[in-house]
C-alpha cells in the first residue's frame, strides 16, 4: 500500500477517478511495468491493455475488477459503505 512519503509500486491500485489516458500516464510517470502490475493484481495482462486503450469498458468479470483497480470505475464495496453510513 502507498504511504504518504513513498512512491507507488506494482502492488498499488490506482486512485479513483482515472481515465484510460491518465492511467497510462500513471504507469509512465512512476516507471511501473504494466505487465508486472497486472501480475501483482492478478489481472490478465490483456484485460489491462484493453482497458487502458479504451477497447473494454470493464463491465463484467475480470474486466470490471481491472477497471476498479485502475481507478476507471469506483469500488462497489466503498460505494455501498458510503451509502449505508
N, C-alpha and C positions, 0 to 999 in steps of 0.2 A: 504494500500500500504506500501511497505517496505521503511523505511528511512535509511539513511547511518548508524546510530548507533543502530538501532533496529533489533531485530530478526524477521524473517518471522513468520506469523501466518496462520491460516486456510483460511484467505481471500487472501493470497498471491499466484499468479500464479508462477510457477517455471520459472527460466530464461532459455532461449533457448541458446544453444542446450543441450539436455539431452539424455541419453539412458534409456531404461527401468530400468537398474541396477542403474544408477546414480539417477534417480527419486525415486526409492525405498530407496536408501541411504539418499536422502534429507529428506524424511519423518522421517527416523530413527534418523538422525543427529539433527534435530530440535525438535524432540519429538512431531510431529504433527500427529494426528489420521487421517488416510486416509478417514475414513467414515465422520468425521467432515469436512475435506477439500472438499470432494465431495459434501456434502450438501451445504456448503457455495458457491461453484462454480456452483451449480445447475446442476451437472453431476451425472447420476446414478452411484451408488457405483460399480456395476458390470462392467460398462464400464471402470472405473478407474482400477479395479482389472485386467481386461483382457488386458488393455494397459500395465500396469506395469509388468505383467507376460508374455508379448510378444504374447498373443493369438489373439490380434487385432492390426491392423496396423493403425487404425484411418483414414480410407479413406473417410467416408461419415458420415453426420449427427452428432449425439451426440458423436460418437467415434472420429470424426475429431476435434470437438470442445474440447473434453477432451484431445486429443493429443497436441493441441495447448497450452492449459492451463498447461499441464505437461511439456511443453518445448520439446516435442518429435518432433514437426513439427514447422516450422516458422509460425508466424501470417500472414495470407494472406494480411490483411489490412496494416501491416507495410512493407511487401514486395512490395506492389503496390505503396506506397508513396515513397519508396526508388528508384523505377524505374522511377517514374514521375519526381522526383527532379533532 
